Each structure stands twice: as structure tokens, then as C-alpha cells.
Amino acid sequence: MITITAATGQYGRLVIDELLKRGVPASGIVAAVRDPAKVTDLAERGVQVREADYDRPETLVSAFTGTTTLLLIPGAVFGQRYPQMRRAIAAAAEACVGLVAYAGFVNTDTSTLRLGEEHKQTEQELRSSGLPNVMLRNGAYTEMYTTTLGPALEQGAIIGSFGDGKISAATRADLAAAAAAVLTSDDQTGKVYELGGTAFTMSDLAAEVSRQTGKPITYQDLPVDQYAKILAGAGLPDAFADLLADTSLAATRGDWYTDSTDLPQLIGRPSTPLATAVADALKAGPAPTLDPRS
Ligand SMILES: NC(=O)c1ccc[n+]([C@@H]2O[C@H](COP(=O)([O-])OP(=O)(O)OC[C@H]3O[C@@H](n4cnc5c(N)ncnc54)[C@H](OP(=O)(O)O)[C@@H]3O)[C@@H](O)[C@H]2O)c1
């Protein structure tokens, strides 16, 4: 039985879709979620739905019972991820889960990202738990950049502190396909996958958006303090604006870049090109404001 936590989320749902596409029977998949009412569609498709709230540890052991392979997807709140993952790992050990896959962040060993700290702690916790484990170090979601183009389209500029930093972003769907490949393959214990797509800079993104929209759009690089102020001025809480600006600056330190070919190898095809991700986002209509998740 394969159990996916945080399965109401965008990435978790895509992983379940990919497992079903790969022929895993729905009855062999558990969607472990905080709120079962959000996944009645999955229950209708025959997927087992169990309550699993990282903040209510009493729900976790029963959610993981009978699991051969568990995909642990962290929650979205900075500062809570590590304590939540620690509880989930303890529950996985108690439930004698066969293999735990952790959906972390690219370059965990070397990353200077403040956002990366909890992923480092979680990987360490998982290793010292003695549970067989595999690390899925996800690169930045391409959608973080392509679905937040509203202000750039209005103002003619993408702003940030990315410099010329290369970002090996990948779509959620590609990363989910890679996860499904790992979850359904033998001999995964001890493996570490660095999952990134073809790298681009923010100038590349601006050029692609210009090309597709016919509007002149440039990338405007800003000092990190100024970028944080602009984010705060757009309504983000100060601490979160600082964190997001640091996340942007981290591109200049190489934190978002990988030359690993793990992603195309796992999915058996090249990763989705930036041009396709931009076209999909423009078709869907970019959100007018920043995505407040991290
Ligand atoms: N690689 C990247 O670029 C990147 C970017 C952003 C985030 N991330 C990380 O990847 C994760 C998955 O991404 P996503 O796009 O699927 O995020 P998402 O759509 O925001 O989903 C977050 C998921 O976390 C669940 N969750 C929150 N608190 C929980 C709790 N206490 N117990 C159990 N589940 C809880 C949510 O459940 P509810 O539906 O009940 O709220 C939801 O299913 C994020 O949570 C974040 O840690 C990675």
C-alpha cells in the first residue's frame, strides 16, 4: 500500500493521478489528509482516504498502518514543517512503514536558503530514525514563477533579487511523475534524487513572456532589501516578505540550480519546457497577485 500525505495539496493530488496512470490500483493508495471532506472525489475513484493531521499526532499511526511505501509531503507553513515532519516520522516508525520517501528541496546538503533549514532537519531526522528512506529533493516549482506574472504583465517588468542566477525549476506535474516512478520502483532505499528541470534565469523568463504576449517585459534586478520592502508593500507580512526576498537572492548563490539529470531519467522524457509552462499559465490567466505560499 502506498500512502501519500498532504494529498489535498496540488503536488500530492498530482502524485496520486500519476500512481493511477501507472496502474496502481486505487484501493492500494491511501490519501492521508487533514480534511477528508476535501478529497471525496478521490474516495469516489476508490482511493482509501484516511485522516492524517501533522498537528494531531494521534491521527498519524492509524493513517500509516499497513503502508509499505509512504510519501511524506511537508506542510506549507514555514517554522512548522520540521516539528510536523518529526511527528510524522515517529508515527511511520511506530506503524513499521517499509520505506519513507521525503519530498524536500533541491541541494539540501549545500543550500543556504533559510527555507531549506527545515528540510535539512527533516532529512537528518529521517536518517536517524532507522527507517528505510529515499529523498526526493524537488527543485522550485515552475508555477511559482509562471502563475504569478500578473504584476509583470501590468508593469512590463518582472522584479526580484535573482540576479543572473539559474533556476532549475520543474512543473509540479513533472515532479509528481518522478515521485510516482520512485514510489512504484524496487530498490529505492538510500537513494537521493536531485530533481530539476532545464535551468532558466529571470531574464530568460521575461524574454519568453514577451515573446508569447507580444508585450515588452524585462527583468529588473533589485537590492534584496528593496525587493523585501516592495513585497511587504504589496501586503505580505514583513517576516514573510524578507523570507521570500532571501529565497530570490539564493538564486545568485546557486541554491536553485542543479545539473542533475535525475528528473528526465525518472520520468523517461525531457522535463516540461519553460515555454510550455508559460503558455499554460497565460492560457489559465495569471494570478494578479503574488502567491503567498513558500
Ligand atoms: N518546490 C517548491 O518550489 C515548493 C514550493 C512551495 C511549496 N513547497 C513545499 O511542497 C509542499 C507541497 O506543495 P503543494 O504545491 O502541494 O502545496 P499546497 O497545494 O499548498 O498543499 C499544502 C498541503 O499541506 C497540507 N497540510 C498543511 N498543514 C497540514 C497539517 N497540519 N497536517 C497535514 N497536512 C497539512 C495541506 O492540507 P489542507 O488542504 O488541509 O490545507 C495541503 O494538502 C508544500 O506544502 C511545501 O512544503 C515546495
The ligand as a Gaussian input file, in Angstrom:
#p B3LYP/6-31G(d) Opt

LIG

0 1
 N        9.474000      23.008000      -4.520000
 C        8.861000      24.173000      -4.389000
 O        9.044000      25.134000      -5.145000
 C        7.827000      24.343000      -3.349000
 C        7.069000      25.499000      -3.401000
 C        6.088000      25.650000      -2.468000
 C        5.905000      24.667000      -1.509000
 N        6.677000      23.578000      -1.461000
 C        6.510000      22.518000      -0.441000
 O        5.837000      21.435000      -1.078000
 C        4.637000      21.135000      -0.355000
 C        3.572000      20.656000      -1.314000
 O        3.368000      21.650000      -2.297000
 P        1.915000      21.973000      -2.836000
 O        2.084000      22.825000      -4.008000
 O        1.133000      20.715000      -2.932000
 O        1.350000      22.837000      -1.629000
 P       -0.191000      23.134000      -1.300000
 O       -1.028000      22.963000      -2.504000
 O       -0.198000      24.443000      -0.583000
 O       -0.570000      21.989000      -0.276000
 C       -0.126000      22.001000       1.044000
 C       -0.633000      20.737000       1.681000
 O       -0.169000      20.672000       3.035000
 C       -1.274000      20.182000       3.800000
 N       -1.138000      20.494000       5.214000
 C       -0.984000      21.710000       5.778000
 N       -0.983000      21.572000       7.126000
 C       -1.148000      20.255000       7.402000
 C       -1.263000      19.502000       8.590000
 N       -1.205000      20.087000       9.795000
 N       -1.424000      18.171000       8.511000
 C       -1.499000      17.561000       7.296000
 N       -1.434000      18.217000       6.122000
 C       -1.263000      19.563000       6.175000
 C       -2.452000      20.915000       3.199000
 O       -3.669000      20.351000       3.664000
 P       -5.048000      21.209000       3.668000
 O       -5.637000      21.015000       2.290000
 O       -5.847000      20.565000       4.734000
 O       -4.706000      22.631000       3.943000
 C       -2.176000      20.652000       1.731000
 O       -2.554000      19.351000       1.379000
 C        4.293000      22.426000       0.359000
 O        3.488000      22.195000       1.484000
 C        5.657000      22.961000       0.720000
 O        6.185000      22.329000       1.893000
 C        7.620000      23.377000      -2.394000

